[in-house]
Amino acid sequence: MDYREGRIGRVFAVRFDHGDDFLEELTALARRERIGCAWFHLLGGIRRAEVVTGPKEPTMPPEPVWHRIVDPHEVVGMGSIFFDGETPKIHLHTVLGHHGQTLCACMRGSTEVYLILEAYITEITGIAAARPFFPEGGFHRVVFG
């Protein structure tokens, strides 16, 4: 385990509109505003998305199991933002619902908004952190400076 103590910095309330690619727009916002260390909450609708529902087997590195969302789903999620060099890296887990069916997943691919999606981003200051690629795990992991 490794940790640091920080403070709350800027807070962003963001609306994503019908048809927006949520992850693409959030990444652009993080780059534009230099949101390098943050936590966010999310609620609204997703029309289409590519998500990972877990590893195929409990191995390192894991082989992801991909699932494609093709119908409108209600969504609630939480995630973090850290940079790998000049690139914002988003880690987002969501619960998606459609007609009584529920799916918990990590959103990674394209993410088309259905109607509206709201995100509330809380920047964390006083922490030197990044999300470089972790070759042994096959993913980007948070490290503290």
N, C-alpha and C positions, 0 to 999 in steps of 0.2 A: 504494500500500500504506500502511496505517496500523496501528499496533500499540501495545500497552501491556503492561507486566509486572505480574503479580499474584501472589497467594498462594492456597493451598488453604484454604478455610474449612470450613464444615460438610459432612458427607457423609451422604447419605440412601440407605438401602436400602428400596425400595418394592415391594410386591406388589400387582398388580392382578388381580382375580379374574374368573372366567368371566362374561361379559355386561357387564362394565364398559366404558364408553366411555373408552378410554385417554387420548386427547388432552384430553377434557373433565376427567377426574380429575387429570391432570398439571397442567393449567392452574390448576385449583382449589387444588392443593397449592402451586404456585409463588406464587399470590396469598396464601394463608393463611400460608405461612412466609416470605414476602417473599424468595424466591429470585430475585434480580434479575440475576444474572450466573453462569451455570453451564453445565457440560458434562455429558452423561449418556450412558450405555450401556444397551442394552435387549436382552432376549432372552425368547423364549417363543412364544406362539401368538396369531394374529389370526384371527377368524372372518369378519368383514366389515370392509371399509375402502374409503375413497375416496382414491386416490393419484394423483400426477402422475408420468408416466414421461418427461417431458422437454418441451422446447418443440417446437411444430409446425414452426417455422422459426427460424433464428438471428437473431431481430430483437429490438429493444428498443422497447417492452416485449415480452416473449415471450408467445405464446399457448400456454397449457398444454395438454398432452394428458392427459386424465383417463382413469383405468382403475378399474374397480370390482372389488374382491375379494369373491367370494361363497362361497368354500369355505375351510375351515380351512387356514391356512398357518403354517409355521414362520417365525419372524422374528428377525433380528439387526439392530440399528440403533444409530446414534449421532446425537446432536443437541445443540442449545444452547437456552438460555433467556435472554431479555432482555426488558425491559419496553418497551412503547410507552405512555407516560403511566402509567396505573394498570392496564394490561392486559398480562399475560404473553404473549409471542409465542414460540412453539415452532418451531424449525426442525429437522426430523427426516428423515434419509435412512435407508432400510432396504433390506435384501435379504430377499425373501420367497420361500419355497419350498413347492411342492405337487406331490407325485407326480413328482419329478424335473424339474419346470419351475421356473425361477428368474426372478425379476423384481426389478429395482432401482428404487426409487421414493422420492419425497418424500411422506410421509403428511401429508394436509391436512384431509380431511373426517372423517366419522364413523369410529371405530376400535373395533370390538367385540372384546373379548378372548375368545379361545378357551382354555379351561382356566385358564391362568396366564400372566402377563407380568410379568417382573421388570425394574426400572429401578434403576440405581445412579447417583445424582446427586452430582457434585462441584461445590460452590460455589466461585467464584473471588472473592476479596476484593482490595481495593486498586485496582480498576479501575472508573472511572466510565464506564458504557456503557449504551446504549439501543438499541432496534430500532424506530425510527420508519419510517413509510411513505416510500418513495423513489419519488416520482411518475414520474421518468424511466424507471425500471426496472419499475414496476408491482408492486413487492413491498416488504416490510419488510427493511431492511438495517441491520447493526450499525454504530453510530457511537460514537466515544469522546469523552468530555468532557474 
